[in-house]
Structures are given as C-alpha cells and as structure tokens.
Amino acid sequence: MEQKQTIRNLNTALQMEITATHQYQLHAQVLDDWGLPGLAEMMRQEQAEETEHSDRFLDRILFLGGEPEVAFEKAPVRATSLREMFEADLKDEENAIRFYTNIQRRRRKPAPKVTSVRGCSLSRLCSTRKATRPGSRPSST
C-alpha cells in the first residue's frame, strides 16, 4: 500500500476515533443526567481509551509526514434510552472493525512459496523424514 493511501486510511481511523471519543463523552454526561454515575464512569473510561487510540493515529500520521485531519467522521448523537445508546455504540464498533479488517485484507500479499530448506528440496525432505512429536522416536516405516 502506498504511503499516501496509508495516510488517508490513518486519517479516516483518526476521525472515527475522535468521533468515538466525543460520543462516549456525550454518553457519560447523559448518563450522569439520568442518575447513572456508574455507567457514566464506564463511558469515561471508554472515552479515555478512544483518546489513546486517536493519539496513536496522530503520532503515526505525523511520523509519515502526513497532515492530520482532526475532525469528526460524523457528529455525536444524544441517545434517548440506554438501548438506543448501546445499539448505536455496537453499530459504530462493528463499522470500525469492518474498516480495519478491510484495510488488513487489502494489505495482505501472498506468502512466498518455500521450496527448499538449506539447499534441500521440500519434496525430498518430506519424503525422507516422518514428522514426530518432541520426545517421540521416528517411525521405521
């Protein structure tokens, strides 16, 4: 993958993490307002984790000489119920996983085919030796 595309992907990821950071921040405030301080604290922990993720993306973009695009991927939305809140968060996390998985799939290259080990062809090696477990004796067949 070329460096420009890598930086574009990192900027997309950065925007997703910034969105998540502020979404969790909004959730925490709403949960406090609803009288659920325990859940609000959990959202603040999620917010801190997402902030760490965005910091890593910022570092990498700058390291590669790119220009960080510090913006929301989408605006945070105030939930009207716990169910709505958690369903929206689940959807966002699933979208992030899909995005990261697709990038990883595009990056994969077929592994080089190994045909020999230290000058010995694999076909010859495989036909003359039987695989054994550690501590067991090779079979005589």
N, C-alpha and C positions, 0 to 999 in steps of 0.2 A: 504494500500500500504506500502510495507516495506521501511525502510529508504534508503537502497541502491538504490532502484528504484526511490525514490523521488529525491535523489541527481542526478541521471542520468537525470531525467526529468528537474531538475533545470539547469543542465549544458547545456542541449540542448536549453532550453529557453535563457540562458545566451548567448550562441553562436548566436542565432537568433537575440537577441537584439544588440549584438556587431556588427553583420553584418549590421543591420538596421542603427545603429549609423553612421557607416562609409559610407554606401550607401547614406544617407542624406547629409553627409559631402561632398561627391563627387558631388552630385547633386547641392549643394549650389555653389561650385566652378565653375561648368559647367554653371550654370545659370548666375553667375557673368560674366563669359567669353562671354556669349551670350547677355550681356547687359540687364539682367532682375534682377536688385538688389532687387526688392520687393519680387519676388518669391524665390530668393536666401535666403532672410531673413526668409521667412516662412520655408524653408528647415532647416535652422539653429535652428529654434525653435523645429522642429521635431527631429533634432539631439539631442538637449538638453533633450527632453522628453525620447528618447530611451536610452540615457546615464543614466538617473534616473532609468529607468527600469532595466538596467543591474546592477546598483549599488545595487538595492534591491535583485536581484538574487544572487549576490556575497555575500551580507550580510547573506542571508538565508543559502547558501551552507556552509559558514564558521561556522555559528551558529550550523548547524547539524553535524559539524566535517568532512565535505567533502573537497575534493580538487577541487578548481575551475579550469575548463578547459577554459582558456581565449584564444579563437580562433574564427576565422570566421566559420560560418556554411557554407558559400560559399563566394567567392570573390565578392566585389562590382563591378558593371559593369557600364561603362560610356554610358549613353544614347546618341543617335544621334538626337533625337527630343523630344519635350515635350510629345507628345502622347506616345512614347516608354517609357519615364521616368515614366509617371503616370500609364501606364498599368502594368509596372514591379512592381511599388510600390503597386498597388492594389493586384496583384497576391501574393506578399510577405505577405501583411497584411492578405489576405484570408487564406494563408497557416498557418500563426501564429494562427489565430482564430481556424482553424481546429485542430491544435496541442493542443491548450489549451482546446478546447471542448472535444476532445478525452480523455485527461487526466482526466477531470472532470467526464466524463461518467464512466470511469474505477474506479474512487474513490467512486462513489455512492453505497451505500448499501441500501437495502430496509428498510424503516422506520419500527420501531417496531409497531406491531398491538396493538392498545389500546382497551382493552376490558372492562375496568371499570374506574370509576372516584370516588375516595374516597370511595371505597367499594361498590358502586352502579353499577350494570351491565349497560352497554350502551344500551342494548336492552330494559331493563326495563325503563331506564331514557328516552330514545327516545319515548317509547310508552306512558309514563305518562305525558310528557310535550310537548307542541307545541312551536316551535321556534317563537319568537316575536322580533320585532324591538324595539330598545330603545324608551321609551315614549309611546309605544302602550300597550294595555291591552291584556292579553292572551285570546284566544277564548274559548268559553264554550263548544265547540263540542268535 
